[in-house]
């Protein structure tokens, strides 16, 4: 029973469909960017996959929901309360497949896997260190600002755990595109695909999705922009397919 799981203040249960549930809170929740990243990463059943900075665990639990847990599925999170939330979601789903590592992704000894994963995903902090207005909530500061890790830390970790030819998929703000791509290249991950996300066909991008391959040769494909709204402000068909399917009946 869902009611058997203890919920803390400001927590509730999201129904992801297919009898899969996720505990979210004010501090550890998810947005459209995570759903877009999961779709962009396109993890297959045979892929060994890792989600860095998983937060509430939306991406791994979507893998679970979509029966993509036949191979190893792992997640890393540094914040204790997010890890507790993730573990209670595992209990909620009676899951024994998702493996969570609590700790700092900069710690080379945290993960016992080297050159192992087919796919690594991360929805990283978007803002450089002290840039921008900082939210007073510590959890939000860690999620939004490069306090616990930066883009170089992420690509170094991914390079360490990806097999040759494995892919790192991240989302970021468009103004950080060069930072992300330069960091990938510096750590042996070649940017292969980028796709910008726009609210409408007339607005500037608000998000960029980047796919890099470990050990690949240069050659970048720029996909057509993902447009979120039609001219009448209704969601586009592609956005509906991506964002609504997490609520499968």
C-alpha positions as CSV (number, residue, x, y, z in Angstrom):
1,X,0.0,0.0,0.0
2,X,1.3,3.5,-0.9
3,X,0.1,4.7,2.5
4,X,2.6,2.3,4.2
5,X,5.5,4.6,3.2
6,X,6.3,7.4,5.6
7,X,6.1,10.8,3.9
8,X,7.8,13.8,5.4
9,X,6.5,17.4,5.4
10,X,6.2,18.9,1.9
11,X,6.5,15.4,0.3
12,X,4.0,13.8,-2.0
13,X,3.9,10.8,-4.3
14,X,4.0,11.2,-8.1
15,X,2.3,8.5,-10.1
16,X,4.6,7.8,-13.1
17,X,2.3,5.3,-14.6
18,X,2.8,1.5,-15.1
19,X,2.5,1.0,-11.3
20,X,5.7,3.1,-10.8
21,X,5.7,5.8,-8.1
22,X,8.2,8.5,-7.1
23,X,8.4,10.5,-3.8
24,X,9.1,14.2,-4.5
25,X,9.5,17.1,-2.2
26,X,9.9,20.9,-2.3
27,X,13.7,20.4,-2.1
28,X,14.0,17.4,-4.4
29,X,11.6,17.4,-7.3
30,X,11.9,17.4,-11.1
31,X,11.1,19.7,-14.1
32,X,10.6,19.5,-17.8
33,X,14.4,19.6,-18.4
34,X,14.8,16.2,-16.7
35,X,12.0,14.7,-18.9
36,X,13.6,16.1,-22.0
37,X,17.1,14.8,-21.0
38,X,15.7,11.3,-20.3
39,X,14.0,11.2,-23.8
40,X,17.2,12.6,-25.4
41,X,19.4,9.9,-23.8
42,X,17.2,7.2,-25.2
43,X,18.5,4.4,-22.9
44,X,17.9,0.9,-24.3
45,X,17.1,-2.2,-22.2
46,X,20.5,-3.6,-22.8
47,X,22.4,-0.5,-21.8
48,X,24.2,-0.2,-18.5
49,X,23.2,3.2,-17.3
50,X,24.2,5.7,-14.6
51,X,22.5,8.9,-13.5
52,X,24.7,11.4,-11.7
53,X,23.3,13.9,-9.3
54,X,20.0,12.0,-9.4
55,X,18.1,14.1,-6.8
56,X,14.7,12.5,-6.3
57,X,15.6,9.9,-8.9
58,X,13.2,10.8,-11.7
59,X,15.4,9.5,-14.5
60,X,16.3,6.1,-12.9
61,X,12.6,5.6,-11.9
62,X,11.5,6.4,-15.5
63,X,14.0,3.7,-16.6
64,X,12.3,1.4,-14.1
65,X,8.9,2.4,-15.3
66,X,9.8,1.7,-18.9
67,X,11.2,-1.8,-18.0
68,X,14.7,-0.7,-18.8
69,X,16.3,-2.2,-15.8
70,X,17.4,-5.5,-17.4
71,X,21.0,-4.3,-17.2
72,X,22.8,-2.5,-14.4
73,X,21.1,0.8,-13.4
74,X,22.9,3.1,-10.9
75,X,22.6,6.6,-9.5
76,X,24.8,8.9,-7.5
77,X,23.6,11.7,-5.2
78,X,25.6,13.7,-2.6
79,X,22.7,15.0,-0.5
80,X,21.6,12.8,2.3
81,X,17.9,13.8,2.4
82,X,17.6,13.2,-1.4
83,X,19.2,9.7,-0.9
84,X,16.7,9.0,1.8
85,X,13.9,10.1,-0.5
86,X,15.2,7.9,-3.3
87,X,15.5,4.9,-1.0
88,X,11.9,5.3,0.2
89,X,10.8,5.4,-3.5
90,X,12.6,2.1,-4.0
91,X,10.6,0.7,-1.1
92,X,7.4,2.1,-2.5
93,X,8.1,0.3,-5.8
94,X,9.4,-2.9,-4.1
95,X,12.5,-2.4,-6.3
96,X,15.7,-4.3,-5.9
97,X,17.4,-3.3,-9.2
98,X,18.3,0.4,-8.9
99,X,21.6,0.9,-7.1
100,X,22.2,4.2,-5.3
101,X,25.6,5.5,-4.3
102,X,25.6,8.3,-1.7
103,X,28.6,10.5,-2.0
104,X,30.7,13.0,-4.1
105,X,31.1,12.1,-7.8
106,X,34.5,13.7,-7.6
107,X,35.5,10.8,-5.3
108,X,37.2,8.3,-7.6
109,X,36.6,5.5,-5.1
110,X,32.8,6.1,-4.8
111,X,31.8,3.9,-7.8
112,X,33.3,0.4,-8.1
113,X,32.9,0.5,-11.9
114,X,35.5,1.6,-14.4
115,X,34.9,1.8,-18.2
116,X,31.7,0.0,-17.6
117,X,28.6,2.0,-18.4
118,X,27.0,2.5,-21.8
119,X,25.2,5.7,-20.9
120,X,25.7,8.4,-18.2
121,X,23.2,11.1,-17.7
122,X,23.2,14.3,-15.6
123,X,21.0,17.3,-15.2
124,X,23.8,19.5,-13.7
125,X,23.8,22.7,-11.7
126,X,23.4,25.4,-14.4
127,X,25.0,28.4,-12.7
128,X,28.8,29.0,-12.1
129,X,29.8,29.0,-8.5
130,X,28.6,32.3,-7.1
131,X,26.8,33.5,-10.2
132,X,23.2,34.7,-10.0
133,X,20.9,35.2,-7.0
134,X,21.3,32.3,-4.6
135,X,18.2,30.7,-3.1
136,X,18.4,30.6,0.7
137,X,17.7,26.9,0.8
138,X,20.9,24.8,0.8
139,X,19.4,22.0,-1.3
140,X,18.5,24.5,-4.0
141,X,21.9,26.1,-3.9
142,X,23.6,22.7,-4.5
143,X,21.1,21.8,-7.3
144,X,21.4,25.1,-9.1
145,X,24.9,26.3,-8.5
146,X,28.3,24.7,-9.1
147,X,29.0,24.3,-5.4
148,X,29.3,20.5,-5.0
149,X,30.6,19.9,-8.5
150,X,31.2,21.7,-11.8
151,X,31.0,20.7,-15.4
152,X,34.7,19.5,-15.4
153,X,34.0,17.2,-12.4
154,X,31.0,15.7,-14.2
155,X,32.9,15.0,-17.5
156,X,35.9,13.6,-15.6
157,X,33.6,11.2,-13.7
158,X,31.8,10.2,-16.8
159,X,35.1,9.5,-18.7
160,X,36.2,7.3,-15.8
161,X,33.1,5.1,-15.8
162,X,32.0,5.0,-19.5
163,X,33.2,2.2,-21.7
164,X,34.9,3.2,-25.0
165,X,32.1,4.5,-27.3
166,X,29.7,5.0,-24.3
167,X,27.8,8.3,-24.3
168,X,27.4,11.1,-21.8
169,X,24.1,13.0,-22.1
170,X,23.5,16.3,-20.3
171,X,21.2,19.3,-20.5
172,X,22.4,22.8,-19.8
173,X,21.7,26.4,-20.4
174,X,22.6,27.6,-23.9
175,X,25.1,30.1,-22.6
176,X,27.1,27.2,-21.1
177,X,27.2,25.2,-24.3
178,X,30.9,25.9,-25.0
179,X,31.9,25.2,-21.4
180,X,30.2,21.8,-21.6
181,X,31.6,20.8,-25.0
182,X,35.2,22.0,-24.2
183,X,35.1,20.0,-20.9
184,X,33.9,16.9,-22.7
185,X,36.7,17.2,-25.3
186,X,39.3,17.8,-22.6
187,X,38.3,14.6,-20.9
188,X,38.2,12.4,-24.0
189,X,34.4,12.6,-24.7
190,X,33.7,14.0,-28.2
191,X,30.5,16.1,-28.6
192,X,28.4,14.3,-31.2
193,X,24.9,15.7,-31.1
194,X,23.4,18.9,-29.8
195,X,19.8,20.0,-29.8
196,X,18.4,23.3,-28.6
197,X,15.0,23.7,-26.9
198,X,12.9,26.7,-27.6
199,X,9.6,27.8,-26.1
200,X,8.3,28.8,-29.5
201,X,9.8,29.0,-33.0
202,X,10.3,32.7,-32.5
203,X,12.1,32.7,-29.1
204,X,15.7,32.1,-28.2
205,X,16.6,28.6,-26.8
206,X,16.3,28.2,-23.0
207,X,18.0,24.7,-22.9
208,X,20.6,22.7,-24.8
209,X,20.8,18.9,-24.9
210,X,24.3,17.5,-25.6
211,X,25.4,13.9,-26.4
212,X,29.1,13.1,-26.2
213,X,30.8,9.8,-27.1
214,X,33.9,8.6,-25.3
215,X,36.8,8.1,-27.7
216,X,34.8,9.1,-30.7
217,X,36.2,11.0,-33.7
218,X,35.2,14.6,-34.3
219,X,31.9,15.3,-36.1
220,X,29.0,17.3,-34.6
221,X,25.4,16.9,-35.6
222,X,23.1,19.8,-34.8
223,X,19.5,18.6,-34.7
224,X,16.5,20.7,-35.5
225,X,15.3,22.7,-32.4
226,X,12.7,21.1,-30.1
227,X,9.8,23.6,-30.1
228,X,7.6,23.5,-27.0
229,X,4.6,25.6,-28.0
230,X,2.6,26.1,-31.2
231,X,1.6,29.6,-32.3
232,X,-1.6,29.3,-30.3
233,X,0.4,28.5,-27.2
234,X,-0.7,24.8,-27.0
235,X,2.0,22.2,-26.5
236,X,3.5,20.8,-29.7
237,X,2.9,17.2,-30.5
238,X,6.6,16.3,-29.8
239,X,6.4,17.9,-26.3
240,X,3.2,16.1,-25.5
241,X,4.8,12.8,-26.5
242,X,7.8,13.5,-24.2
243,X,6.3,15.2,-21.2
244,X,3.0,13.4,-20.9
245,X,4.2,9.9,-21.3
246,X,5.6,9.9,-17.8
247,X,2.0,9.8,-16.6
248,X,1.2,6.6,-18.5
249,X,-2.2,5.2,-17.6
